[in-house]
Amino acid sequence: MQALGWTSSGDPGPAQLLPSILHSFESTYWNCHCLSRGLPPWTKLTRGKTTEITMFRPLTWGWKSFRPRATLLSMRSTSSVANSSLKLINKVAVVTGSTNGIGFSIARRLAQEGAHVIISSRKQQNVDQAVDTLQREGLSVAGTVCHVGKAEDQEQLVATALKHCGGVDFLVCTAGVNPFVGSTLGSNEQVWDKILSVNVKAPALLLRRLLPHMENRGSSLLICFPFRPQKLGAYNVSKTALLGLTKTLAVELAPKNIRVNCLVPGFIKTDFSRLTEVPDFEEDWKKIFGMQRVGKPEDCAGLVSFLCSPDASYITGENIVIAGFSPHL
């Protein structure tokens, strides 16, 4: 008998069991690989391409058609950011208006720093696309539809965060609306109501709903207050109100160990900034910025990451300008 062959009792030895063990390990690994990328576990690899096993094709169709309203968090064990050295590891962030522009960049950066992130916006299609993009990067995110001006959507956002994560450490409010371009006194009552409801009331009411789940966690509220171009009179008034809201909440919430800060971006190149696109507009704006360039969403994301980190534990009640040095902000 060989040392690794059949045993004296006739049972298979390690040499005979090894191929079966390796095959079982390979199958388990491949199934986990498929699940982490949204593929059904009965997918097989042939010459570098994934194909479905024919006998399970009806199940594959059912798998592809299944899409829950709130996209589930990717498993932290398979995430590329599973690193205990990350400064926001296993923290939980809720970011409104986060499927594009500044909000999306903030959500991505917080997730890259190890946080579980709940993203949201008004359209399911945008939420699905943003979640898919970030999960493909190995980041831990979930998403749900939320119009911040609607109470029922706010409740759904809170429920999604608690369902997936059990609590919230950071609330970042970037959602905003401007239905009218014109002078302040040119805005009618309907315009005023919509702007104030979404831009001012919504952050305060959403925080009120989340407050019981943020207390004593060293939490942080970040309010994003975008740039103020001309001809956005009522919008500018609503955003200026957020400066006062920041100061007031910072005083009220300090005993609960919750910090409140406001970001004041200058001209950041996003879809929203297209409202002011006119010939030579960008070049004219560059002339009033000390750094001679227009800002990027990533310029805001880095600061938010810092303000959420332990390094900013003694910073609250501040209105921080991100404008490449502009005396006009």
C-alpha positions in Angstrom: 0.0 0.0 0.0 1.2 3.5 -0.8 1.4 6.0 2.1 -1.2 8.2 0.5 -3.2 5.5 -1.4 -5.8 3.1 -0.2 -5.8 2.2 3.5 -5.5 -1.4 4.8 -9.3 -1.4 5.5 -10.0 -0.7 1.8 -11.2 2.9 2.5 -9.9 5.7 0.2 -6.8 7.5 1.5 -5.9 11.2 1.2 -4.7 10.9 -2.4 -8.2 9.6 -3.5 -10.1 12.2 -1.4 -8.1 15.2 -2.5 -9.7 15.7 -5.9 -13.2 15.6 -4.3 -12.1 18.1 -1.6 -10.7 20.4 -4.2 -13.8 20.2 -6.4 -16.0 21.0 -3.4 -13.9 24.0 -2.5 -13.8 25.2 -6.1 -17.7 25.0 -6.3 -18.2 26.8 -3.0 -15.8 29.6 -4.0 -17.4 30.0 -7.5 -21.0 30.2 -6.0 -19.8 32.9 -3.6 -18.1 34.7 -6.5 -21.3 34.7 -8.5 -23.5 35.8 -5.6 -21.3 38.8 -4.8 -21.7 40.0 -8.4 -25.4 39.5 -8.7 -25.1 36.3 -10.8 -27.1 33.2 -10.1 -25.0 30.5 -8.3 -25.7 28.0 -11.2 -23.5 30.0 -13.6 -20.4 28.3 -14.9 -17.2 29.6 -16.3 -16.2 28.5 -19.8 -13.0 29.8 -21.4 -13.2 33.1 -19.4 -17.0 33.6 -20.1 -19.9 33.0 -17.8 -22.7 30.8 -19.1 -25.9 29.4 -17.4 -26.4 25.7 -16.9 -29.2 24.8 -19.2 -31.3 22.8 -16.8 -31.5 25.8 -14.4 -32.4 28.4 -17.1 -36.0 29.0 -15.9 -34.6 29.7 -12.4 -32.1 32.1 -13.9 -34.9 34.1 -15.5 -36.6 34.3 -12.1 -33.3 35.4 -10.5 -32.8 38.2 -13.0 -36.4 39.5 -12.7 -36.1 39.8 -8.9 -35.4 43.4 -7.8 -36.3 44.6 -4.3 -37.3 48.2 -3.7 -34.4 48.8 -1.4 -31.2 47.3 -2.8 -29.4 45.2 -0.2 -26.0 46.1 1.2 -23.1 44.2 -0.3 -21.5 41.8 2.2 -18.7 43.4 4.1 -16.7 40.2 4.0 -16.4 40.4 0.2 -15.9 44.2 0.1 -12.6 45.6 -1.1 -12.7 48.1 1.7 -12.7 45.6 4.6 -9.8 47.2 6.3 -9.7 48.1 10.0 -7.4 51.0 9.3 -10.1 52.9 7.5 -11.3 55.9 9.6 -15.0 55.3 9.1 -15.0 51.5 9.3 -18.5 50.1 10.1 -20.0 53.5 10.6 -23.4 54.2 9.0 -24.1 57.2 6.8 -27.4 58.4 5.3 -26.9 60.8 2.3 -29.9 62.5 0.6 -29.8 63.6 -3.0 -26.9 61.2 -3.5 -27.4 59.6 -7.0 -25.3 62.2 -8.8 -23.2 65.3 -8.4 -21.9 66.3 -5.0 -24.1 63.8 -3.1 -22.9 60.8 -5.1 -19.3 61.8 -4.7 -19.9 62.1 -0.9 -21.6 58.7 -0.7 -18.7 57.1 -2.7 -16.0 58.7 -0.5 -17.7 57.7 2.8 -18.1 54.1 1.6 -14.4 54.1 0.5 -13.5 55.0 4.0 -15.3 52.0 5.3 -18.8 53.3 6.1 -22.1 51.6 5.2 -24.0 54.1 3.1 -27.7 54.5 2.5 -28.2 56.6 -0.7 -31.4 58.1 -1.9 -33.1 60.3 -4.5 -36.6 60.8 -6.0 -36.3 58.2 -8.9 -35.9 54.5 -8.5 -34.0 54.2 -11.7 -31.4 56.6 -10.5 -31.1 54.8 -7.1 -30.7 51.5 -8.8 -28.0 52.8 -11.1 -26.0 54.5 -8.3 -26.2 51.5 -6.1 -25.1 49.2 -8.9 -22.1 51.4 -9.7 -20.9 51.6 -6.1 -21.4 47.9 -5.4 -19.4 47.0 -8.5 -16.6 49.0 -6.8 -16.9 46.7 -3.8 -18.5 49.3 -1.6 -21.1 48.7 1.1 -24.2 50.6 0.0 -28.0 50.3 -0.1 -30.5 52.6 -1.7 -34.2 53.6 -1.5 -36.4 56.2 -3.2 -36.9 59.3 -1.1 -38.4 62.7 -1.9 -37.2 64.6 1.2 -40.2 66.9 1.1 -42.6 64.0 1.7 -43.0 62.6 5.2 -43.7 59.1 4.0 -40.5 59.0 2.0 -38.5 60.2 5.0 -40.0 57.4 7.1 -39.0 54.9 4.4 -35.5 56.2 4.3 -35.2 55.9 8.1 -36.7 52.4 8.1 -34.2 51.3 5.4 -31.2 52.6 7.4 -32.4 50.8 10.5 -33.3 47.6 8.7 -29.8 47.3 7.2 -27.6 48.9 9.8 -29.5 49.3 13.1 -28.5 52.9 13.7 -27.1 56.0 12.0 -23.8 57.9 12.7 -23.9 60.5 9.9 -26.7 62.4 8.1 -25.5 64.3 5.0 -28.2 66.5 3.4 -27.4 67.5 -0.2 -30.9 67.3 -1.7 -32.2 70.7 -2.9 -34.7 72.1 -5.3 -35.2 75.3 -7.3 -38.3 75.5 -9.5 -37.8 79.1 -10.4 -35.0 81.2 -11.9 -35.6 84.9 -11.3 -35.6 87.6 -8.7 -36.6 87.1 -5.1 -39.8 89.1 -5.4 -40.6 87.4 -8.7 -41.2 84.1 -6.8 -44.9 83.3 -6.1 -46.2 81.6 -3.0 -46.1 78.2 -4.5 -42.4 78.6 -5.4 -41.6 79.8 -1.9 -43.5 76.9 -0.3 -41.7 74.2 -2.4 -38.2 75.7 -1.9 -38.6 76.2 1.9 -40.1 72.8 2.3 -37.3 70.9 0.6 -34.3 73.0 1.3 -35.0 74.1 4.9 -37.7 72.1 6.6 -36.6 68.7 5.2 -33.2 68.5 6.8 -34.6 69.5 10.2 -37.5 67.1 10.1 -35.4 64.2 8.8 -32.9 64.8 11.6 -35.8 64.8 14.1 -36.8 61.3 12.9 -33.2 60.0 13.0 -32.2 61.6 16.3 -33.2 58.7 18.6 -30.9 56.5 16.5 -28.0 58.9 16.4 -27.7 60.0 20.1 -24.5 59.1 22.0 -22.8 57.6 18.9 -20.5 60.6 18.2 -22.8 61.4 15.3 -22.6 64.2 12.8 -25.0 66.2 10.6 -23.6 67.8 7.5 -25.8 70.2 5.5 -24.6 71.1 2.0 -25.3 74.7 1.0 -24.4 75.0 -2.8 -23.2 78.1 -4.5 -25.4 81.2 -5.0 -25.5 82.4 -8.5 -27.5 85.4 -9.5 -31.2 85.0 -10.5 -31.9 82.4 -7.9 -33.4 84.7 -5.3 -35.7 82.5 -3.3 -33.3 79.6 -3.5 -30.5 81.8 -2.1 -32.8 82.8 0.8 -33.5 79.2 1.7 -29.9 78.2 1.6 -28.9 81.2 3.7 -31.5 80.0 6.3 -29.4 76.8 6.6 -26.5 78.8 8.0 -28.7 79.8 11.0 -30.1 76.3 11.2 -26.5 75.0 11.5 -25.6 77.3 14.4 -28.9 76.6 16.3 -28.7 72.8 16.0 -25.0 72.8 16.9 -25.9 74.4 20.3 -28.9 72.2 20.9 -27.3 68.9 20.0 -23.8 69.3 21.5 -25.0 67.8 24.8 -26.1 64.7 22.8 -22.6 64.4 21.3 -23.9 65.3 17.8 -21.9 67.7 15.7 -23.5 70.0 13.1 -21.6 71.7 10.3 -22.5 73.3 7.0 -20.6 73.1 3.7 -20.8 76.2 1.4 -19.4 75.1 -2.0 -18.6 77.7 -4.6 -19.2 76.9 -8.2 -19.0 73.1 -8.5 -19.5 71.5 -11.9 -22.6 69.4 -11.6 -25.9 68.9 -13.4 -27.5 71.6 -11.1 -24.9 74.2 -12.2 -26.1 73.9 -15.7 -28.9 76.3 -14.7 -26.5 79.1 -15.2 -24.8 77.9 -18.4 -24.4 80.8 -20.7 -21.6 81.7 -23.1 -18.4 82.4 -21.3 -20.1 81.9 -17.9 -17.5 79.4 -16.6 -14.6 81.5 -17.8 -16.0 84.6 -16.1 -16.4 82.6 -12.8 -12.8 81.5 -13.0 -11.7 85.1 -12.8 -13.2 85.6 -9.4 -11.7 82.3 -7.9 -8.2 82.6 -6.5 -7.4 79.1 -7.7 -8.5 79.9 -11.3 -10.6 76.7 -11.7 -14.1 75.5 -11.2 -14.6 73.0 -8.4 -15.4 69.3 -8.7 -17.8 67.2 -6.5 -14.7 65.3 -5.1 -13.5 68.6 -3.6 -16.6 68.5 -1.3 -16.4 64.8 -0.7 -13.0 64.9 0.9 -14.1 67.5 3.4 -17.2 65.6 4.4 -15.1 62.5 5.0 -12.9 64.5 7.3 -15.8 66.1 9.2 -17.3 62.6 9.8 -14.0 61.3 11.1 -12.7 61.3 14.7 -10.2 63.9 13.6 -13.0 66.4 13.5 -14.5 65.5 16.9 -14.2 69.1 18.2 -15.5 70.9 15.2 -19.2 71.9 15.2 -21.4 74.9 14.3 -19.1 75.9 11.5 -20.0 77.1 8.0 -17.1 75.9 5.8 -16.5 77.4 2.4 -15.2 75.3 -0.5 -14.7 77.8 -3.2 -11.1 78.0 -4.2 -10.9 81.4 -2.4 -13.8 83.5 -3.6 -14.4 86.8 -1.8 -18.0 86.6 -3.1 -18.9 83.6 -0.8 
